[in-house]
Amino acid sequence: MFDLHVHSVFSDGELIPSEIARRMAEKGNRGFAITDHVDFSNISQILSNLNKLREHLEFYEIGILIGVEITHVPPKLIGKAVELAWKEGAEIVIVHGETIAEPVKEGTNSAALDEEINILAHPGLINEADAEKAAENGIYLEISARRGHCLTNGHIARISEEFGCELVICSDAHSPSDIIDKDFAIKVLKGAGIKDLKPLENAERLYKKLKR
């Protein structure tokens, strides 16, 4: 499994990157992305910290992407935040979508889908216009294994099928107990009514594309 949405101590996660890597590898996973929560106050700092891993990555047992999750940024500023993240060396950029578990500003999904991002995380009750935009712009929608965010997985699966959106499944892990393996990911997909493994395959494909 390639898990493209994981948090470290540099935002609100519990683990340092090396411990995430060890626990991920122990689960049998092949790669992951650290995508800590950012806004304009900490994008540069978090990516500076994570980029220090780059010269040591060959010694880890697992592939690692360095990135961010742009979180609760006002919709009109999301584009500027995305641009800054790429400038500061992010390898993957995702945006914290309109999950029903948090008071995310309405319009966040739409604004994010206009930008050069890879994944819209937990997009909640995403509407048809935004699903169509995700499909047109080649942005992946997330099926989430995280408590709260997973409540709308069924809706995301159904609307994605209707509009041809591509899906990925991610853990959104913040703690050791949140880290999942392929078998658990398959159960989450089945629970959302997804009968194939394409979201897992998409995550691997995206990982390899970004790691070139």
BALOBA-1460 file (C-alpha; in Angstrom, 3 decimals):
// residues 212
<rec num="1" residu="m" x="0.000" y="0.000" z="0.000"/>
<rec num="2" residu="f" x="1.033" y="3.602" z="-0.668"/>
<rec num="3" residu="d" x="-0.519" y="5.947" z="1.902"/>
<rec num="4" residu="l" x="-0.437" y="9.530" z="0.645"/>
<rec num="5" residu="h" x="-1.911" y="11.343" z="3.650"/>
<rec num="6" residu="v" x="-0.033" y="11.079" z="6.958"/>
<rec num="7" residu="h" x="0.785" y="13.600" z="9.702"/>
<rec num="8" residu="s" x="3.901" y="13.938" z="11.855"/>
<rec num="9" residu="v" x="4.816" y="15.889" z="14.989"/>
<rec num="10" residu="f" x="5.477" y="18.898" z="12.785"/>
<rec num="11" residu="s" x="1.721" y="19.495" z="12.760"/>
<rec num="12" residu="d" x="-0.728" y="17.539" z="14.917"/>
<rec num="13" residu="g" x="0.646" y="14.020" z="14.533"/>
<rec num="14" residu="e" x="2.229" y="12.031" z="17.350"/>
<rec num="15" residu="l" x="5.235" y="10.520" z="15.559"/>
<rec num="16" residu="i" x="8.478" y="11.809" z="14.109"/>
<rec num="17" residu="p" x="9.071" y="10.873" z="10.455"/>
<rec num="18" residu="s" x="11.473" y="8.028" z="11.217"/>
<rec num="19" residu="e" x="8.963" y="6.318" z="13.488"/>
<rec num="20" residu="i" x="6.239" y="6.713" z="10.894"/>
<rec num="21" residu="a" x="8.538" y="5.054" z="8.360"/>
<rec num="22" residu="r" x="9.326" y="2.137" z="10.692"/>
<rec num="23" residu="r" x="5.704" y="1.514" z="11.583"/>
<rec num="24" residu="m" x="4.593" y="1.807" z="7.964"/>
<rec num="25" residu="a" x="7.237" y="-0.670" z="6.846"/>
<rec num="26" residu="e" x="6.267" y="-3.071" z="9.628"/>
<rec num="27" residu="k" x="2.689" y="-2.998" z="8.294"/>
<rec num="28" residu="g" x="4.008" y="-4.112" z="4.926"/>
<rec num="29" residu="n" x="3.362" y="-0.783" z="3.230"/>
<rec num="30" residu="r" x="5.649" y="0.279" z="0.397"/>
<rec num="31" residu="g" x="5.500" y="4.058" z="0.542"/>
<rec num="32" residu="f" x="3.822" y="7.025" z="2.187"/>
<rec num="33" residu="a" x="3.639" y="10.810" z="2.103"/>
<rec num="34" residu="i" x="4.034" y="13.102" z="5.084"/>
<rec num="35" residu="t" x="1.450" y="15.817" z="4.484"/>
<rec num="36" residu="d" x="1.407" y="17.976" z="7.574"/>
<rec num="37" residu="h" x="-1.234" y="20.647" z="8.118"/>
<rec num="38" residu="v" x="-0.083" y="24.043" z="6.856"/>
<rec num="39" residu="d" x="-1.127" y="27.598" z="6.233"/>
<rec num="40" residu="f" x="0.997" y="30.676" z="5.494"/>
<rec num="41" residu="s" x="2.424" y="30.696" z="9.024"/>
<rec num="42" residu="n" x="4.242" y="27.366" z="8.756"/>
<rec num="43" residu="i" x="4.531" y="26.141" z="5.147"/>
<rec num="44" residu="s" x="8.183" y="27.156" z="4.884"/>
<rec num="45" residu="q" x="9.109" y="25.834" z="8.331"/>
<rec num="46" residu="i" x="7.490" y="22.416" z="7.913"/>
<rec num="47" residu="l" x="8.912" y="21.811" z="4.460"/>
<rec num="48" residu="s" x="12.344" y="22.963" z="5.625"/>
<rec num="49" residu="n" x="12.211" y="20.383" z="8.434"/>
<rec num="50" residu="l" x="10.948" y="17.567" z="6.226"/>
<rec num="51" residu="n" x="13.382" y="18.319" z="3.414"/>
<rec num="52" residu="k" x="16.248" y="17.506" z="5.789"/>
<rec num="53" residu="l" x="15.279" y="13.855" z="5.306"/>
<rec num="54" residu="r" x="16.062" y="13.893" z="1.590"/>
<rec num="55" residu="e" x="19.759" y="13.081" z="1.839"/>
<rec num="56" residu="h" x="19.002" y="10.062" z="4.048"/>
<rec num="57" residu="l" x="16.031" y="8.496" z="2.260"/>
<rec num="58" residu="e" x="18.066" y="5.650" z="0.746"/>
<rec num="59" residu="f" x="18.545" y="4.184" z="4.232"/>
<rec num="60" residu="y" x="14.853" y="3.782" z="4.962"/>
<rec num="61" residu="e" x="13.018" y="0.544" z="4.162"/>
<rec num="62" residu="i" x="10.145" y="2.403" z="2.542"/>
<rec num="63" residu="g" x="9.537" y="5.186" z="0.048"/>
<rec num="64" residu="i" x="8.786" y="8.640" z="1.434"/>
<rec num="65" residu="l" x="7.234" y="11.688" z="-0.220"/>
<rec num="66" residu="i" x="7.470" y="15.090" z="1.413"/>
<rec num="67" residu="g" x="4.418" y="17.295" z="1.207"/>
<rec num="68" residu="v" x="1.696" y="19.323" z="2.879"/>
<rec num="69" residu="e" x="-2.030" y="19.428" z="3.542"/>
<rec num="70" residu="i" x="-3.239" y="23.002" z="3.125"/>
<rec num="71" residu="t" x="-5.766" y="23.295" z="5.925"/>
<rec num="72" residu="h" x="-8.563" y="25.795" z="6.692"/>
<rec num="73" residu="v" x="-6.986" y="28.446" z="4.469"/>
<rec num="74" residu="p" x="-9.653" y="30.864" z="3.180"/>
<rec num="75" residu="p" x="-10.770" y="29.694" z="-0.257"/>
<rec num="76" residu="k" x="-9.561" y="32.851" z="-2.026"/>
<rec num="77" residu="l" x="-6.037" y="32.247" z="-0.650"/>
<rec num="78" residu="i" x="-5.719" y="28.544" z="-1.436"/>
<rec num="79" residu="g" x="-4.044" y="29.216" z="-4.783"/>
<rec num="80" residu="k" x="-1.336" y="31.337" z="-3.142"/>
<rec num="81" residu="a" x="-0.740" y="28.648" z="-0.520"/>
<rec num="82" residu="v" x="-0.435" y="25.953" z="-3.186"/>
<rec num="83" residu="e" x="2.045" y="28.061" z="-5.139"/>
<rec num="84" residu="l" x="4.136" y="28.637" z="-2.013"/>
<rec num="85" residu="a" x="4.155" y="24.937" z="-1.118"/>
<rec num="86" residu="w" x="5.532" y="23.951" z="-4.514"/>
<rec num="87" residu="k" x="8.090" y="26.767" z="-4.317"/>
<rec num="88" residu="e" x="9.283" y="25.538" z="-0.922"/>
<rec num="89" residu="g" x="9.961" y="22.035" z="-2.243"/>
<rec num="90" residu="a" x="6.813" y="19.998" z="-1.682"/>
<rec num="91" residu="e" x="6.656" y="16.770" z="-3.676"/>
<rec num="92" residu="i" x="2.922" y="16.368" z="-3.104"/>
<rec num="93" residu="v" x="0.268" y="18.938" z="-2.246"/>
<rec num="94" residu="i" x="-3.156" y="18.062" z="-0.912"/>
<rec num="95" residu="v" x="-5.930" y="20.296" z="0.392"/>
<rec num="96" residu="h" x="-8.113" y="19.674" z="3.439"/>
<rec num="97" residu="g" x="-11.558" y="19.334" z="1.903"/>
<rec num="98" residu="e" x="-15.025" y="20.036" z="3.250"/>
<rec num="99" residu="t" x="-15.338" y="17.109" z="5.653"/>
<rec num="100" residu="i" x="-18.556" y="17.121" z="7.680"/>
<rec num="101" residu="a" x="-16.457" y="16.421" z="10.782"/>
<rec num="102" residu="e" x="-14.999" y="19.955" z="10.870"/>
<rec num="103" residu="p" x="-16.242" y="23.497" z="10.136"/>
<rec num="104" residu="v" x="-14.422" y="23.837" z="6.811"/>
<rec num="105" residu="k" x="-15.317" y="27.022" z="4.921"/>
<rec num="106" residu="e" x="-17.825" y="26.454" z="2.140"/>
<rec num="107" residu="g" x="-16.133" y="26.903" z="-1.220"/>
<rec num="108" residu="t" x="-12.918" y="25.209" z="-0.142"/>
<rec num="109" residu="n" x="-13.503" y="22.196" z="-2.390"/>
<rec num="110" residu="s" x="-14.192" y="24.348" z="-5.432"/>
<rec num="111" residu="a" x="-11.233" y="26.666" z="-4.870"/>
<rec num="112" residu="a" x="-8.846" y="23.755" z="-4.289"/>
<rec num="113" residu="l" x="-9.947" y="21.988" z="-7.459"/>
<rec num="114" residu="d" x="-8.955" y="25.042" z="-9.515"/>
<rec num="115" residu="e" x="-5.342" y="24.720" z="-8.373"/>
<rec num="116" residu="e" x="-2.332" y="22.522" z="-9.097"/>
<rec num="117" residu="i" x="-2.919" y="19.984" z="-6.347"/>
<rec num="118" residu="n" x="-2.731" y="16.204" z="-6.292"/>
<rec num="119" residu="i" x="-5.476" y="15.166" z="-3.865"/>
<rec num="120" residu="l" x="-8.552" y="16.761" z="-2.340"/>
<rec num="121" residu="a" x="-8.677" y="15.119" z="1.062"/>
<rec num="122" residu="h" x="-11.986" y="14.010" z="2.609"/>
<rec num="123" residu="p" x="-14.170" y="16.239" z="0.404"/>
<rec num="124" residu="g" x="-17.306" y="15.502" z="2.417"/>
<rec num="125" residu="l" x="-20.605" y="15.947" z="0.609"/>
<rec num="126" residu="i" x="-18.874" y="17.148" z="-2.556"/>
<rec num="127" residu="n" x="-21.348" y="18.523" z="-5.076"/>
<rec num="128" residu="e" x="-21.758" y="17.541" z="-8.699"/>
<rec num="129" residu="a" x="-20.069" y="20.638" z="-10.118"/>
<rec num="130" residu="d" x="-16.962" y="20.052" z="-8.008"/>
<rec num="131" residu="a" x="-16.892" y="16.344" z="-8.828"/>
<rec num="132" residu="e" x="-16.983" y="17.243" z="-12.492"/>
<rec num="133" residu="k" x="-14.161" y="19.730" z="-11.936"/>
<rec num="134" residu="a" x="-12.056" y="17.099" z="-10.150"/>
<rec num="135" residu="a" x="-12.484" y="14.732" z="-13.082"/>
<rec num="136" residu="e" x="-11.633" y="17.416" z="-15.650"/>
<rec num="137" residu="n" x="-8.543" y="18.597" z="-13.773"/>
<rec num="138" residu="g" x="-7.202" y="15.142" z="-12.922"/>
<rec num="139" residu="i" x="-7.312" y="15.684" z="-9.167"/>
<rec num="140" residu="y" x="-7.817" y="12.616" z="-6.992"/>
<rec num="141" residu="l" x="-10.569" y="12.513" z="-4.378"/>
<rec num="142" residu="e" x="-9.828" y="10.763" z="-1.113"/>
<rec num="143" residu="i" x="-11.597" y="7.827" z="0.451"/>
<rec num="144" residu="s" x="-10.588" y="8.250" z="4.080"/>
<rec num="145" residu="a" x="-9.964" y="5.631" z="6.751"/>
<rec num="146" residu="r" x="-10.030" y="8.282" z="9.474"/>
<rec num="147" residu="r" x="-12.836" y="8.508" z="12.021"/>
<rec num="148" residu="g" x="-15.288" y="11.265" z="11.176"/>
<rec num="149" residu="h" x="-13.922" y="11.922" z="7.722"/>
<rec num="150" residu="c" x="-14.968" y="8.431" z="6.620"/>
<rec num="151" residu="l" x="-18.661" y="9.162" z="7.188"/>
<rec num="152" residu="t" x="-19.115" y="10.477" z="3.653"/>
<rec num="153" residu="n" x="-17.038" y="7.821" z="1.856"/>
<rec num="154" residu="g" x="-20.178" y="6.293" z="0.357"/>
<rec num="155" residu="h" x="-21.275" y="9.614" z="-1.122"/>
<rec num="156" residu="i" x="-17.792" y="10.287" z="-2.507"/>
<rec num="157" residu="a" x="-17.692" y="6.831" z="-4.078"/>
<rec num="158" residu="r" x="-21.091" y="7.241" z="-5.714"/>
<rec num="159" residu="i" x="-20.558" y="10.723" z="-7.108"/>
<rec num="160" residu="s" x="-17.078" y="9.805" z="-8.314"/>
<rec num="161" residu="e" x="-18.471" y="6.884" z="-10.264"/>
<rec num="162" residu="e" x="-21.086" y="9.137" z="-11.827"/>
<rec num="163" residu="f" x="-18.629" y="11.824" z="-12.938"/>
<rec num="164" residu="g" x="-15.547" y="9.703" z="-13.606"/>
<rec num="165" residu="c" x="-13.420" y="11.007" z="-10.734"/>
<rec num="166" residu="e" x="-10.315" y="9.086" z="-9.737"/>
<rec num="167" residu="l" x="-10.067" y="7.982" z="-6.106"/>
<rec num="168" residu="v" x="-7.256" y="7.194" z="-3.693"/>
<rec num="169" residu="i" x="-7.551" y="5.664" z="-0.254"/>
<rec num="170" residu="c" x="-5.510" y="7.177" z="2.573"/>
<rec num="171" residu="s" x="-5.293" y="6.750" z="6.325"/>
<rec num="172" residu="d" x="-4.934" y="10.422" z="7.362"/>
<rec num="173" residu="a" x="-2.906" y="8.913" z="10.193"/>
<rec num="174" residu="h" x="-2.094" y="11.087" z="13.206"/>
<rec num="175" residu="s" x="-1.127" y="8.371" z="15.690"/>
<rec num="176" residu="p" x="0.295" y="4.820" z="15.656"/>
<rec num="177" residu="s" x="-3.186" y="3.306" z="15.892"/>
<rec num="178" residu="d" x="-4.254" y="5.163" z="12.727"/>
<rec num="179" residu="i" x="-1.699" y="3.466" z="10.472"/>
<rec num="180" residu="i" x="-3.376" y="0.922" z="8.207"/>
<rec num="181" residu="d" x="-2.269" y="-1.842" z="5.880"/>
<rec num="182" residu="k" x="-3.617" y="-2.996" z="2.529"/>
<rec num="183" residu="d" x="-6.062" y="-5.474" z="4.061"/>
<rec num="184" residu="f" x="-7.697" y="-2.809" z="6.197"/>
<rec num="185" residu="a" x="-7.776" y="-0.392" z="3.262"/>
<rec num="186" residu="i" x="-9.681" y="-2.985" z="1.242"/>
<rec num="187" residu="k" x="-12.253" y="-3.245" z="4.038"/>
<rec num="188" residu="v" x="-12.724" y="0.529" z="4.007"/>
<rec num="189" residu="l" x="-13.218" y="0.462" z="0.238"/>
<rec num="190" residu="k" x="-15.792" y="-2.320" z="0.524"/>
<rec num="191" residu="g" x="-17.581" y="-0.363" z="3.232"/>
<rec num="192" residu="a" x="-17.857" y="2.560" z="0.823"/>
<rec num="193" residu="g" x="-19.369" y="0.296" z="-1.814"/>
<rec num="194" residu="i" x="-16.221" y="0.178" z="-3.940"/>
<rec num="195" residu="k" x="-15.768" y="-3.299" z="-5.360"/>
<rec num="196" residu="d" x="-12.363" y="-2.967" z="-7.044"/>
<rec num="197" residu="l" x="-8.873" y="-2.006" z="-5.894"/>
<rec num="198" residu="k" x="-8.461" y="0.963" z="-8.209"/>
<rec num="199" residu="p" x="-8.057" y="3.532" z="-5.367"/>
<rec num="200" residu="l" x="-5.074" y="1.508" z="-4.102"/>
<rec num="201" residu="e" x="-3.664" y="1.237" z="-7.614"/>
<rec num="202" residu="n" x="-4.164" y="4.967" z="-8.149"/>
<rec num="203" residu="a" x="-2.214" y="5.774" z="-4.985"/>
<rec num="204" residu="e" x="0.695" y="3.655" z="-6.174"/>
<rec num="205" residu="r" x="0.563" y="5.228" z="-9.629"/>
<rec num="206" residu="l" x="0.525" y="8.760" z="-8.211"/>
<rec num="207" residu="y" x="3.361" y="7.975" z="-5.790"/>
<rec num="208" residu="k" x="5.571" y="6.700" z="-8.587"/>
<rec num="209" residu="k" x="4.744" y="9.669" z="-10.804"/>
<rec num="210" residu="l" x="5.658" y="12.171" z="-8.086"/>
<rec num="211" residu="k" x="8.805" y="10.314" z="-7.032"/>
<rec num="212" residu="r" x="10.464" y="10.500" z="-10.457"/>
